[in-house]
Amino acid sequence: MKHIIIGTAGHIDHGKTTLIKALTGRETDRLEEEKKRGISIELGFTYFDLPSGIRAGIIDVPGHERFIKNMLAGVTGMDIVVLVVGADEGVMAQTREHLEILAYTGIKRGVIALTKTDLVDPEWLELAIEDVRDTVQDSFLADAPIFPVSGKTGEGMDALIAALDQLANQLPDRATDTLPRYGIDRVFTISGFGTVVTGTLVSGQLQTGQDAMVFPAGKKVKIRNLQVHDSNVDTAFAGQRVAINLANITKEEIDRGDVLSLPDAMLASSMLDVRLEATDLPFPIENRTRLRLYAGTKEALCRVTLLDTEQLESKQTAYCQLRLEEPVSVQPGDPFIVRLYSPLITIGGGEIIDTDPVKKRKGRTEDAAAVRAMDTADADEALLLRLQEKEKTFPDAVQLARMEGALAETVKSRLLQLQEDGRIRLFDTTDAVTPVSTGFLANLQTRLLDEVSAYHKEYPLRAGMPKEALRSRLLNEARSRVAERILSALLEEAPVRENAGLVAKDDYTPVLTEEQQKAKERILAQAKKEFLPVRPDELGLNANWVPELLSYLIRNGELVRAEEDLLVSAETFEKGIETLTQMLDAQGKITVAETRDALVTNRKVALSLLSAMDARKITRREGDERVRA
């Protein structure tokens, strides 16, 4: 079944509320002040059935310029707009401002209702029609039909309803398999039920009993009850006005402008990259100008950073970054309006391009180019660009889904297609699927070889670079499991070898310089002198590479480190073990003192030899003695 929202727009006291009452038989002014003053202050909501059987929700927006922010909240989710112009006054200031605002909302269908025809004569009516046609000629309503109507006499209402029915049937069905987003425009409490919110479900569907979350605060809630057009329902669909009874949250924890969606499905954005189209401006807009942002049902203060222009002129389109004074939850592709902080005039609107951008600077060509590229890209290309902008932090599919404003499963499916196309590679861990672009992988591969080469140059006698150090240099911001998977893939495909946690290039072999070769011979000659160990600080070698040379000789099995400051040649060490094994076979047991005396060495070397024999399962310790293991 098709679900649509019809909304009104127009100047104060031009008969919007009266027109809706004539259409539906219901009064939308609900505040005492509204009824007393005869003007709409807040949003009004009702519904009626079109001749084809489609039930249409109706939003009545206030026309007074003081309540423009309430009008902007009501525009969210409208499918069809009825621009209302009083025939007695014709086009007025708020008619023009509402028309300007509507141009930025993405609404493409509408009609014009010329109301109060019962108050004017035919000649005046013709002048009013001509005035309206001139006003809308450059707008999306340029070809819209104009219906002279009277809410009091009912004149012209049948023709208007027929036109609305025709437009409603032309609308495509809204997708219900997308991320549910519900913009909250009212919040109140009902005794015995608790917190209730109203709004338009702009996408997806919601169900009674479902877990949900209020953004941008990230407050978890449960949907206790759903009501559409005064009737309880189990499921609400995109395009419906819905009242929702929420559990686990108070009225004070929700504001107009908040969004209800699935748990952890949306971002709380503090910056937005946007394409901004200016209206006829009274003066140019400078960089860092303070503005009021209207997106969905939310109003937030922000400052604009102009990326590709020094100042924003009338009718100019520019790429900008909005720096927000409070977080908002929106999606790429959402329309927005901006007004000056003071005076309160509309200066333009446009489309949100990125909800989680990196910080950009005024006049930096590459920043403007990055926003332009994302704006003009198709859906998959935009997803790839989002990944590439955040690639150093290795976002997973769920995080990308939040940036996209989409269901995680939908994004995973698109990522699989990008992998099939050879544009990314997916790394699957137990808790996430992480995409990496092939370009970034190639860059990591190059950096890996550069890091290993640099390590070989700085430490030419070492067997290779520790794998953990390599991971830290390349993948420091990646989650540990993801980093492990990516590094393993890089090592497998690079011309390197890994051994005992050390990574070296395939063609790398440590080579001693002539000076180091002479030092090696001197060290080994000293270390072979029976069991009198070499102390590194007594070698008389002052070069800064001596510690590296000693480690090299130990690693190559030519020296044994008996203690931190004692070195013995490996050949001598093995002879010692052989001698002690013979003593053990002859005596059945051996002590540290006997080992020291037999080898004419010191206690540290003796202990080191016996520990080595324990490790090789030749001996085992019993008290202060060693016996055969």
C-alpha positions as CSV (number, residue, x, y, z in Angstrom):
1,M,0.0,0.0,0.0
2,K,1.3,3.5,-0.9
3,H,1.9,5.9,2.0
4,I,2.2,9.6,1.2
5,I,2.5,13.0,3.0
6,I,0.9,16.1,1.6
7,G,2.0,19.5,3.2
8,T,1.0,23.1,2.9
9,A,3.2,26.2,2.5
10,G,2.4,29.9,2.2
11,H,2.0,33.2,3.8
12,I,0.3,33.8,7.2
13,D,-3.5,34.0,7.1
14,H,-3.8,32.8,3.5
15,G,-6.1,30.0,4.6
16,K,-3.9,27.0,4.9
17,T,-5.6,25.6,8.0
18,T,-9.0,26.4,6.6
19,L,-8.1,24.6,3.4
20,I,-7.0,21.5,5.3
21,K,-10.3,21.5,7.3
22,A,-12.2,21.6,4.0
23,L,-10.2,18.7,2.7
24,T,-10.3,16.5,5.8
25,G,-13.1,17.8,8.0
26,R,-10.5,18.2,10.8
27,E,-9.0,21.1,12.6
28,T,-5.2,21.1,12.8
29,D,-4.7,24.1,15.2
30,R,-4.4,22.4,18.6
31,L,-2.9,25.2,20.8
32,E,-5.2,27.6,22.6
33,E,-3.1,30.5,21.4
34,E,-3.5,29.3,17.8
35,K,-7.3,29.2,18.1
36,K,-7.4,32.5,19.9
37,R,-5.2,34.4,17.4
38,G,-6.4,32.6,14.3
39,I,-2.9,31.7,13.1
40,S,-0.8,28.5,13.1
41,I,2.2,28.6,15.4
42,E,3.1,24.9,15.6
43,L,2.9,22.1,13.1
44,G,-0.6,20.6,12.6
45,F,-1.2,17.0,11.5
46,T,-4.2,15.1,10.2
47,Y,-5.1,12.8,7.3
48,F,-7.7,12.0,4.6
49,D,-8.5,9.4,2.0
50,L,-8.1,10.3,-1.7
51,P,-10.6,9.0,-4.2
52,S,-8.3,6.2,-5.3
53,G,-8.2,4.8,-1.8
54,I,-4.7,6.2,-0.8
55,R,-4.7,7.5,2.7
56,A,-2.6,10.7,2.8
57,G,-1.1,12.3,5.9
58,I,-1.4,16.1,6.0
59,I,1.1,18.5,7.5
60,D,-0.1,22.1,8.1
61,V,2.9,24.4,8.5
62,P,2.8,27.9,10.1
63,G,3.1,30.9,7.7
64,H,4.3,33.6,10.0
65,E,7.9,34.6,9.5
66,R,8.5,34.2,13.3
67,F,7.7,30.5,13.0
68,I,9.8,29.7,9.9
69,K,11.8,27.2,12.0
70,N,8.6,25.3,12.7
71,M,7.7,25.4,9.0
72,L,11.1,23.9,8.2
73,A,10.6,21.1,10.7
74,G,7.3,20.2,8.9
75,V,8.8,20.0,5.4
76,T,10.6,16.8,6.3
77,G,9.1,13.8,4.6
78,M,6.6,15.7,2.4
79,D,5.9,14.0,-1.0
80,I,3.5,16.7,-2.4
81,V,3.2,20.3,-1.5
82,V,0.2,22.6,-1.8
83,L,1.4,26.2,-2.1
84,V,-1.4,28.3,-0.7
85,V,-1.9,31.9,-1.9
86,G,-4.7,34.1,-0.7
87,A,-6.6,35.5,-3.7
88,D,-7.4,38.6,-1.7
89,E,-3.7,39.5,-1.0
90,G,-1.8,37.6,-3.7
91,V,1.9,36.7,-3.4
92,M,3.4,37.9,-0.1
93,A,6.8,37.8,1.6
94,Q,6.4,34.4,3.2
95,T,5.0,33.0,0.0
96,R,8.3,33.8,-1.6
97,E,10.4,32.6,1.3
98,H,8.4,29.3,1.6
99,L,8.9,28.8,-2.2
100,E,12.6,29.4,-1.9
101,I,12.8,26.9,1.0
102,L,10.9,24.3,-0.9
103,A,13.3,24.5,-3.8
104,Y,16.0,23.1,-1.5
105,T,14.0,20.3,0.1
106,G,14.0,17.8,-2.8
107,I,10.2,18.0,-3.2
108,K,9.4,17.7,-6.9
109,R,5.6,17.5,-7.0
110,G,3.0,20.1,-6.1
111,V,-0.1,22.2,-6.9
112,I,-1.1,25.7,-6.1
113,A,-4.3,26.6,-4.3
114,L,-5.5,30.1,-4.7
115,T,-7.7,30.4,-1.7
116,K,-10.4,32.8,-0.5
117,T,-11.9,33.2,-4.0
118,D,-15.2,34.0,-2.3
119,L,-13.7,37.3,-1.2
120,V,-12.7,38.6,-4.7
121,D,-14.3,39.3,-8.0
122,P,-13.4,37.5,-11.3
123,E,-11.2,40.3,-12.6
124,W,-9.2,40.4,-9.3
125,L,-8.9,36.6,-9.4
126,E,-7.3,36.8,-12.9
127,L,-4.8,39.3,-11.6
128,A,-4.0,37.0,-8.7
129,I,-3.5,34.0,-11.0
130,E,-1.1,36.0,-13.2
131,D,0.8,37.2,-10.1
132,V,1.2,33.6,-8.9
133,R,2.3,32.3,-12.3
134,D,5.0,35.0,-12.5
135,T,6.3,34.1,-9.0
136,V,6.6,30.4,-9.6
137,Q,7.9,30.5,-13.2
138,D,11.5,29.7,-12.3
139,S,10.6,27.1,-9.6
140,F,9.7,23.4,-9.5
141,L,6.0,24.6,-9.5
142,A,6.4,26.4,-12.9
143,D,4.1,24.0,-14.6
144,A,1.9,23.2,-11.6
145,P,-1.8,23.7,-12.0
146,I,-3.5,26.6,-10.1
147,F,-6.8,25.8,-8.4
148,P,-9.0,28.7,-7.3
149,V,-10.7,27.4,-4.2
150,S,-12.8,28.5,-1.2
151,G,-12.5,26.6,2.0
152,K,-15.7,28.2,3.2
153,T,-18.0,27.5,0.2
154,G,-16.2,24.4,-1.1
155,E,-15.7,25.9,-4.6
156,G,-12.9,24.2,-6.5
157,M,-12.2,21.6,-3.9
158,D,-13.2,18.6,-6.0
159,A,-10.7,19.6,-8.7
160,L,-8.0,20.1,-6.2
161,I,-8.6,16.7,-4.6
162,A,-8.5,15.0,-8.0
163,A,-5.2,16.7,-8.9
164,L,-3.7,15.5,-5.5
165,D,-5.0,12.0,-6.2
166,Q,-3.4,12.0,-9.6
167,L,0.0,13.2,-8.2
168,A,-0.2,10.6,-5.4
169,N,-0.6,7.8,-7.9
170,Q,2.4,9.0,-9.9
171,L,4.7,8.8,-6.8
172,P,6.9,5.7,-6.7
173,D,6.5,3.4,-3.7
174,R,8.9,4.1,-0.9
175,A,11.5,1.5,-0.2
176,T,10.8,-0.3,3.1
177,D,14.0,-2.4,3.1
178,T,16.2,0.6,4.0
179,L,17.4,1.9,7.3
180,P,14.5,3.2,9.3
181,R,14.7,7.0,10.0
182,Y,12.1,8.8,11.9
183,G,12.4,12.6,12.4
184,I,10.9,13.7,15.8
185,D,8.9,16.9,15.6
186,R,6.9,16.6,18.9
187,V,7.5,15.0,22.3
188,F,5.1,14.8,25.2
189,T,3.9,12.5,27.9
190,I,0.5,10.8,28.4
191,S,-0.5,9.7,31.8
192,G,-0.3,6.0,32.2
193,F,1.7,5.6,29.0
194,G,4.8,7.7,29.4
195,T,6.9,9.3,26.6
196,V,5.3,9.8,23.2
197,V,6.8,11.3,20.1
198,T,5.4,12.2,16.8
199,G,7.0,12.5,13.4
200,T,7.3,11.2,9.9
201,L,8.9,7.9,9.1
202,V,11.0,9.0,6.1
203,S,12.5,5.6,5.3
204,G,12.3,1.9,6.2
205,Q,9.9,0.5,8.7
206,L,9.4,0.2,12.5
207,Q,7.7,-2.4,14.5
208,T,6.1,-2.6,18.0
209,G,8.4,-4.2,20.5
210,Q,11.5,-3.3,18.5
211,D,14.7,-2.1,20.1
212,A,15.7,1.4,18.8
213,M,17.9,4.3,19.5
214,V,17.4,8.1,19.7
215,F,20.2,10.0,18.0
216,P,22.4,12.0,18.3
217,A,22.4,11.2,22.0
218,G,22.6,7.4,21.4
219,K,19.9,6.6,24.0
220,K,18.6,3.0,23.8
221,V,14.8,2.7,23.8
222,K,12.1,0.2,23.1
223,I,9.1,0.9,20.9
224,R,6.1,0.1,23.2
225,N,3.3,1.1,20.7
226,L,2.9,2.5,17.2
227,Q,-0.1,4.6,16.1
228,V,-0.8,5.7,12.5
229,H,-3.8,8.0,11.8
230,D,-5.3,7.4,15.3
231,S,-5.1,3.6,14.9
232,N,-2.7,1.2,16.7
233,V,-0.5,-0.8,14.2
234,D,2.2,-3.5,14.5
235,T,4.3,-2.0,11.7
236,A,4.8,1.6,10.5
237,F,6.1,2.2,7.0
238,A,8.0,5.0,5.2
239,G,5.7,7.8,4.2
240,Q,3.5,7.6,7.3
241,R,2.9,10.1,10.1
242,V,3.5,8.0,13.2
243,A,3.0,8.5,17.0
244,I,5.3,6.3,19.0
245,N,5.1,5.4,22.7
246,L,8.7,4.8,23.8
247,A,10.0,2.9,26.9
248,N,13.2,3.6,28.8
249,I,13.4,7.3,28.1
250,T,11.9,10.5,29.6
251,K,10.4,13.5,27.8
252,E,13.4,15.6,28.9
253,E,15.9,13.3,27.2
254,I,14.4,13.9,23.7
255,D,14.3,17.1,21.7
256,R,12.6,18.1,18.4
257,G,15.2,17.3,15.7
258,D,16.3,14.0,17.2
259,V,16.1,10.9,15.0
260,L,14.8,7.5,15.9
261,S,16.6,4.6,14.1
262,L,18.1,1.2,14.8
263,P,20.7,0.8,17.6
264,D,24.1,2.2,16.7
265,A,23.0,2.8,13.1
266,M,23.7,6.5,12.8
267,L,26.4,9.0,13.5
268,A,26.4,12.1,15.7
269,S,28.0,14.5,13.3
270,S,29.9,17.6,14.4
271,M,31.0,18.5,10.8
272,L,29.2,18.2,7.5
273,D,30.5,18.5,3.9
274,V,27.8,20.1,1.8
275,R,26.9,21.6,-1.6
276,L,25.4,25.0,-0.8
277,E,23.3,27.0,-3.3
278,A,22.7,30.6,-2.4
279,T,19.4,32.6,-2.8
280,D,19.3,36.2,-3.8
281,L,21.5,37.5,-1.0
282,P,21.3,41.0,0.6
283,F,25.1,40.9,0.9
284,P,27.9,38.3,0.3
285,I,28.4,35.6,2.9
286,E,31.9,35.6,4.4
287,N,33.9,32.6,5.5
288,R,33.2,31.6,9.1
289,T,29.8,33.3,9.1
290,R,27.5,31.9,11.8
291,L,24.4,30.2,10.4
292,R,21.4,28.3,11.5
293,L,21.2,24.8,9.9
294,Y,17.8,23.1,9.3
295,A,18.0,19.5,8.4
296,G,15.2,17.1,8.9
297,T,13.4,18.4,12.0
298,K,16.6,19.7,13.5
299,E,17.8,23.2,14.0
300,A,21.5,23.7,14.9
301,L,23.9,26.6,15.0
302,C,27.1,26.3,12.9
303,R,29.8,28.2,11.1
304,V,30.5,27.8,7.4
305,T,33.9,27.1,5.9
306,L,34.0,28.1,2.2
307,L,36.2,25.6,0.4
308,D,36.2,26.9,-3.2
309,T,35.4,30.6,-3.0
310,E,36.4,33.6,-1.0
311,Q,32.8,34.6,-0.3
312,L,29.4,33.3,-1.3
313,E,27.5,35.5,-3.7
314,S,23.8,35.6,-4.8
315,K,22.8,32.5,-6.8
316,Q,26.3,31.0,-6.4
317,T,26.8,27.3,-5.7
318,A,29.8,26.4,-3.4
319,Y,31.3,23.5,-1.6
320,C,31.5,24.1,2.1
321,Q,32.1,22.5,5.4
322,L,29.7,23.2,8.2
323,R,31.2,23.2,11.7
324,L,28.4,22.5,14.1
325,E,27.9,23.8,17.7
326,E,26.0,20.6,18.6
327,P,25.8,17.2,17.0
328,V,23.2,16.2,14.4
329,S,22.2,12.9,12.9
330,V,21.7,13.1,9.2
331,Q,22.5,11.1,6.0
332,P,24.4,11.8,2.8
333,G,21.9,13.1,0.3
334,D,19.7,14.8,2.8
335,P,18.5,18.3,1.9
336,F,19.2,21.2,4.2
337,I,18.4,24.9,4.6
338,V,20.6,27.6,6.1
339,R,19.6,30.9,7.5
340,L,21.7,33.7,9.0
341,Y,22.1,33.7,12.7
342,S,21.0,37.3,12.7
343,P,19.1,38.8,11.0
344,L,16.9,35.7,10.4
345,I,16.8,35.4,6.7
346,T,17.1,32.3,4.5
347,I,20.4,32.4,2.5
348,G,20.2,29.1,0.7
349,G,20.2,25.3,1.0
350,G,21.5,22.3,-0.7
351,E,22.5,18.7,-0.1
352,I,24.6,17.0,2.5
353,I,27.5,15.1,0.9
354,D,29.5,13.7,3.9
355,T,28.4,13.2,7.5
356,D,31.8,12.2,8.9
357,P,34.4,14.3,7.0
358,V,37.9,15.1,7.9
359,K,38.5,18.7,8.8
360,K,39.0,20.9,5.7
361,R,40.4,24.3,5.2
362,K,39.3,27.4,3.4
363,G,40.7,27.7,-0.1
364,R,42.6,24.4,-0.1
365,T,42.1,23.1,-3.7
366,E,42.4,19.5,-2.8
367,D,39.8,19.7,-0.1
368,A,37.2,21.3,-2.4
369,A,38.1,18.7,-5.1
370,A,37.5,15.9,-2.6
371,V,34.0,17.1,-1.8
372,R,33.2,17.7,-5.4
373,A,34.4,14.2,-6.3
374,M,32.1,12.6,-3.7
375,D,29.2,14.8,-4.8
376,T,29.4,13.8,-8.4
377,A,30.2,10.1,-7.8
378,D,27.7,7.3,-8.2
379,A,26.7,5.3,-5.1
380,D,29.5,2.7,-5.2
381,E,32.2,5.3,-6.2
382,A,31.0,7.5,-3.2
383,L,31.3,4.5,-0.9
384,L,34.9,3.9,-2.1
385,L,35.7,7.6,-1.7
386,R,34.4,7.5,1.9
387,L,36.6,4.4,2.6
388,Q,39.6,6.1,1.1
389,E,39.2,9.3,3.1
390,K,39.1,7.2,6.3
391,E,41.4,4.4,5.2
392,K,44.2,5.1,7.7
393,T,41.7,4.3,10.5
394,F,40.5,1.1,8.8
395,P,36.7,1.5,9.2
396,D,34.8,-1.8,9.0
397,A,31.5,-2.4,7.1
398,V,29.3,-1.4,10.0
399,Q,31.2,1.9,10.5
400,L,30.9,2.6,6.7
401,A,27.2,1.9,6.9
402,R,26.8,4.6,9.6
403,M,28.6,7.0,7.2
404,E,26.4,6.0,4.3
405,G,23.2,6.1,6.4
406,A,22.4,2.5,5.2
407,L,21.8,-0.9,6.6
408,A,25.0,-2.8,7.4
409,E,24.0,-5.8,5.3
410,T,23.3,-3.5,2.3
411,V,26.8,-2.0,2.6
412,K,28.4,-5.5,2.9
413,S,26.7,-6.6,-0.3
414,R,28.0,-3.5,-2.1
415,L,31.5,-4.1,-0.7
416,L,31.5,-7.7,-2.0
417,Q,30.7,-6.3,-5.5
418,L,33.6,-3.8,-5.2
419,Q,35.9,-6.7,-4.2
420,E,34.7,-8.7,-7.3
421,D,35.5,-5.6,-9.4
422,G,39.1,-5.7,-8.0
423,R,38.7,-2.3,-6.3
424,I,39.0,-3.4,-2.7
425,R,39.9,-6.4,-0.6
426,L,37.9,-7.6,2.4
427,F,39.5,-8.8,5.6
428,D,37.1,-10.9,7.6
429,T,37.6,-11.3,11.3
430,T,35.3,-12.9,13.9
431,D,33.7,-9.5,14.8
432,A,33.9,-7.4,11.6
433,V,34.4,-7.2,7.8
434,T,37.0,-4.6,7.0
435,P,37.6,-3.3,3.5
436,V,40.9,-1.9,2.2
437,S,41.2,-0.4,-1.2
438,T,43.6,-2.1,-3.6
439,G,45.4,1.3,-4.0
440,F,45.9,1.6,-0.3
441,L,47.1,-2.0,-0.1
442,A,49.7,-1.3,-2.8
443,N,50.8,1.7,-0.8
444,L,51.1,-0.4,2.3
445,Q,53.1,-2.9,0.4
446,T,55.5,-0.2,-0.8
447,R,55.8,1.2,2.7
448,L,56.5,-2.3,4.1
449,L,59.5,-2.8,1.8
450,D,60.7,0.7,2.5
451,E,60.5,0.1,6.3
452,V,62.3,-3.2,6.1
453,S,65.0,-1.7,3.8
454,A,65.5,1.2,6.2
455,Y,65.7,-1.3,9.1
456,H,68.4,-3.3,7.2
457,K,70.3,-0.1,6.6
458,E,70.2,1.1,10.2
459,Y,70.8,-2.4,11.6
460,P,72.8,-4.2,9.0
461,L,73.9,-7.1,11.3
462,R,70.4,-8.0,12.5
463,A,68.4,-10.8,10.9
464,G,65.4,-8.7,10.2
465,M,62.9,-6.2,11.5
466,P,60.6,-7.4,14.3
467,K,57.2,-8.1,13.0
468,E,55.5,-6.2,15.8
469,A,57.5,-3.1,15.0
470,L,56.5,-3.4,11.4
471,R,52.8,-3.7,12.3
472,S,53.1,-0.7,14.6
473,R,54.6,1.4,11.8
474,L,52.1,0.4,9.1
475,L,48.9,-0.5,10.9
476,N,49.0,1.3,14.3
477,E,45.3,2.6,14.0
478,A,43.9,-0.8,12.9
479,R,42.2,-3.1,15.4
480,S,44.6,-5.9,16.4
481,R,42.8,-8.7,14.6
482,V,42.5,-6.7,11.4
483,A,46.1,-5.5,11.6
484,E,47.2,-9.2,11.9
485,R,45.2,-10.2,8.9
486,I,46.4,-7.4,6.7
487,L,50.0,-7.8,7.7
488,S,49.9,-11.5,7.0
489,A,48.6,-10.8,3.5
490,L,51.2,-8.2,2.9
491,L,54.0,-10.5,4.0
492,E,52.7,-13.4,1.9
493,E,52.7,-11.3,-1.2
494,A,55.9,-9.2,-0.7
495,P,59.5,-10.3,-1.6
496,V,60.3,-10.9,2.1
497,R,60.8,-13.8,4.5
498,E,59.7,-14.1,8.1
499,N,61.5,-16.2,10.6
500,A,61.1,-16.3,14.4
501,G,59.1,-13.0,14.3
502,L,61.7,-11.2,12.2
503,V,61.0,-9.9,8.7
504,A,63.8,-9.5,6.1
505,K,63.9,-9.0,2.4
506,D,64.5,-12.2,0.4
507,D,67.8,-11.0,-1.0
508,Y,69.1,-9.7,2.3
509,T,72.2,-11.2,4.0
510,P,74.1,-9.5,6.8
511,V,77.6,-8.7,5.6
512,L,80.5,-7.7,7.9
513,T,82.7,-4.8,7.0
514,E,86.4,-5.4,7.1
515,E,86.7,-3.6,10.4
516,Q,83.9,-5.7,11.9
517,Q,85.5,-8.9,10.5
518,K,88.7,-8.1,12.4
519,A,86.7,-7.4,15.5
520,K,84.9,-10.7,15.2
521,E,88.2,-12.6,15.0
522,R,89.5,-10.8,18.0
523,I,86.4,-11.5,20.1
524,L,86.2,-15.2,19.1
525,A,89.9,-15.7,19.8
526,Q,89.4,-14.3,23.3
527,A,86.2,-16.3,23.9
528,K,87.9,-19.6,23.1
529,K,90.4,-19.3,25.9
530,E,89.2,-22.2,28.0
531,F,86.4,-21.0,30.3
532,L,87.5,-17.5,31.1
533,P,84.5,-15.6,29.7
534,V,84.8,-12.4,27.7
535,R,83.3,-9.2,29.2
536,P,82.2,-7.0,26.3
537,D,83.4,-3.9,28.1
538,E,86.9,-5.4,28.4
539,L,87.3,-6.0,24.6
540,G,88.9,-2.7,23.9
541,L,86.4,-2.1,21.1
542,N,84.8,1.4,21.1
543,A,82.8,1.4,17.9
544,N,79.0,1.9,18.4
545,W,78.3,-1.2,16.3
546,V,80.0,-3.6,18.8
547,P,76.8,-4.5,20.6
548,E,75.2,-5.3,17.3
549,L,78.2,-7.5,16.3
550,L,78.0,-9.4,19.5
551,S,74.3,-10.1,19.0
552,Y,75.1,-11.1,15.4
553,L,77.7,-13.7,16.7
554,I,75.3,-15.0,19.3
555,R,72.5,-15.3,16.7
556,N,74.8,-17.1,14.4
557,G,75.8,-19.6,17.1
558,E,79.4,-18.5,17.4
559,L,79.1,-17.0,20.9
560,V,77.0,-17.9,24.0
561,R,75.8,-15.3,26.4
562,A,76.4,-17.0,29.8
563,E,75.2,-13.9,31.6
564,E,74.3,-10.4,30.5
565,D,77.9,-9.3,30.8
566,L,79.7,-12.7,30.1
567,L,80.3,-14.3,26.7
568,V,81.8,-17.7,25.9
569,S,82.6,-19.1,22.5
570,A,80.0,-21.7,21.4
571,E,82.7,-24.2,20.7
572,T,84.1,-23.8,24.2
573,F,80.6,-23.9,25.7
574,E,79.8,-27.3,24.0
575,K,83.2,-28.7,25.1
576,G,82.2,-27.7,28.7
577,I,78.9,-29.6,28.4
578,E,80.7,-32.6,27.1
579,T,83.2,-32.6,30.0
580,L,80.4,-32.2,32.5
581,T,78.4,-35.0,31.0
582,Q,81.4,-37.3,31.3
583,M,81.8,-36.3,35.0
584,L,78.1,-36.9,35.6
585,D,78.3,-40.4,34.2
586,A,81.3,-41.1,36.3
587,Q,80.1,-39.6,39.6
588,G,76.3,-39.8,39.2
589,K,75.9,-36.2,40.4
590,I,77.6,-32.9,40.1
591,T,77.5,-29.5,42.0
592,V,78.1,-25.9,40.9
593,A,81.4,-25.8,42.8
594,E,82.6,-29.0,41.1
595,T,81.7,-27.6,37.7
596,R,83.6,-24.4,38.4
597,D,86.7,-26.2,39.6
598,A,86.6,-28.8,36.8
599,L,86.5,-26.1,34.1
600,V,88.6,-23.6,35.8
601,T,86.0,-20.9,35.4
602,N,83.7,-18.8,37.6
603,R,80.4,-19.5,39.3
604,K,78.3,-17.6,36.7
605,V,79.6,-19.6,33.7
606,A,79.2,-22.8,35.7
607,L,75.6,-22.0,36.5
608,S,75.0,-21.1,32.8
609,L,76.4,-24.5,31.7
610,L,74.3,-26.4,34.2
611,S,71.2,-24.5,33.2
612,A,71.8,-25.3,29.5
613,M,72.2,-29.0,30.4
614,D,68.9,-28.8,32.3
615,A,67.2,-27.3,29.3
616,R,68.5,-30.1,27.1
617,K,67.2,-32.7,29.5
618,I,70.7,-34.0,30.2
619,T,70.4,-33.2,33.9
620,R,67.8,-32.2,36.4
621,R,68.2,-30.4,39.7
622,E,67.9,-32.0,43.0
623,G,68.6,-29.5,45.8
624,D,72.1,-28.1,45.1
625,E,73.1,-31.0,42.9
626,R,72.5,-32.2,39.3
627,V,71.7,-35.7,38.4
628,R,70.9,-37.5,35.1
629,A,67.5,-36.4,33.8
